[in-house]
Amino acid sequence: MDPVTQSIVERGDLAHLALFLWASSSSGLLVWALRELAASNRRFNDFVNELARLNALFKERE
């Protein structure tokens, strides 16, 4: 075990270690979810722009 984990185990602060690990993983998942949401919004925006371009192309043909 690394020294930080060893000192936490020796002092009996396993609850603090568990809380820290939970908070760290939750924060990591939040960052990942926000990054994926931003990417999804960019893809949707690209899709809408392509639809607008296609509509403009078909209007020019009429």
C-alpha positions as CSV (number, residue, x, y, z in Angstrom):
1,M,0.0,0.0,0.0
2,D,1.1,3.5,-0.6
3,P,2.0,5.7,2.5
4,V,-1.1,7.8,2.3
5,T,-3.5,4.8,2.3
6,Q,-1.4,3.1,4.9
7,S,-1.7,6.1,7.3
8,I,-5.4,6.4,6.7
9,V,-5.9,2.7,7.5
10,E,-3.7,2.9,10.6
11,R,-5.7,5.8,12.0
12,G,-9.0,4.2,11.2
13,D,-10.3,6.8,8.8
14,L,-11.7,4.4,6.3
15,A,-14.9,6.3,6.0
16,H,-13.0,9.4,5.0
17,L,-11.1,7.4,2.4
18,A,-14.3,6.0,1.0
19,L,-15.9,9.4,0.9
20,F,-12.9,10.8,-0.9
21,L,-13.0,8.0,-3.5
22,W,-16.7,8.4,-4.0
23,A,-16.4,12.2,-4.4
24,S,-13.4,11.8,-6.8
25,S,-15.2,9.3,-9.0
26,S,-18.4,11.4,-9.0
27,S,-16.5,14.4,-10.0
28,G,-14.8,12.5,-12.8
29,L,-18.1,11.1,-14.1
30,L,-19.5,14.6,-14.1
31,V,-16.7,16.0,-16.1
32,W,-17.0,13.1,-18.5
33,A,-20.8,13.6,-18.9
34,L,-20.4,17.3,-19.5
35,R,-17.7,16.7,-22.1
36,E,-20.0,14.1,-23.9
37,L,-22.9,16.6,-23.7
38,A,-20.8,19.3,-25.3
39,A,-19.8,16.9,-28.1
40,S,-23.4,15.9,-28.6
41,N,-24.5,19.5,-28.9
42,R,-21.7,20.2,-31.5
43,R,-22.8,17.1,-33.5
44,F,-26.5,18.2,-33.4
45,N,-25.5,21.7,-34.4
46,D,-23.6,20.4,-37.4
47,F,-26.6,18.3,-38.4
48,V,-28.9,21.3,-38.2
49,N,-26.5,23.3,-40.3
50,E,-26.3,20.6,-42.9
51,L,-30.1,20.5,-43.1
52,A,-30.3,24.2,-43.5
53,R,-27.7,24.0,-46.3
54,L,-29.7,21.2,-48.0
55,N,-32.9,23.2,-47.7
56,A,-31.2,26.3,-49.3
57,L,-29.9,24.1,-52.1
58,F,-33.4,22.7,-52.9
59,K,-34.9,26.2,-52.7
60,E,-32.4,27.4,-55.4
61,R,-33.6,24.6,-57.7
62,E,-37.2,25.8,-57.6
